[in-house]
């Protein structure tokens, strides 16, 4: 029965890792993808236009 105790942790970790990968893949895209992309684009434009607020406060 030692072999069962030796095999259980790797099998559990493999199942958990597979579930994690499936969750990550499923969460890519979808209905909110356009909204998320728009937010990232807006943040990039704001940072390019005026610099980040962290950089301004750090220099003050």
C-alpha positions in Angstrom: 0.0 0.0 0.0 3.0 2.3 0.1 2.7 2.7 -3.7 -0.8 4.3 -3.2 0.6 6.8 -0.7 3.4 7.6 -3.1 1.2 8.1 -6.1 -1.7 10.1 -4.6 0.1 13.5 -4.2 1.4 13.6 -7.8 -2.0 12.6 -9.2 -3.8 15.2 -7.1 -1.3 17.9 -8.2 -1.7 16.9 -11.8 -5.5 17.1 -11.6 -5.2 20.5 -9.8 -2.8 21.8 -12.5 -5.0 20.7 -15.3 -8.0 22.4 -13.7 -5.9 25.6 -13.3 -4.9 25.5 -17.0 -8.5 24.9 -18.1 -9.7 27.8 -16.0 -7.1 30.1 -17.4 -7.9 29.1 -21.0 -11.6 29.5 -20.4 -11.2 33.0 -18.9 -9.4 34.3 -21.9 -11.6 36.2 -24.3 -15.3 36.1 -23.8 -17.9 38.8 -23.4 -15.7 41.1 -21.4 -12.7 41.0 -23.7 -13.5 44.2 -25.5 -14.2 46.0 -22.3 -10.9 44.8 -20.8 -9.0 45.8 -23.9 -10.6 49.2 -23.9 -9.5 49.8 -20.3 -6.0 48.7 -21.0 -5.8 50.9 -24.1 -7.2 53.9 -22.2 -4.6 53.4 -19.4 -1.8 53.2 -22.0 -3.0 56.4 -23.7 -3.2 58.2 -20.4 0.3 57.1 -19.4 1.7 58.1 -22.7 0.0 61.5 -22.7 0.8 62.6 -19.2 3.0 60.1 -17.6 2.0 57.9 -14.7 0.7 59.6 -11.5 3.1 57.4 -9.5 6.1 58.9 -11.3 4.8 62.5 -10.6 4.3 61.9 -6.9 7.6 60.1 -6.5 9.5 63.1 -7.8 7.6 65.5 -5.5 
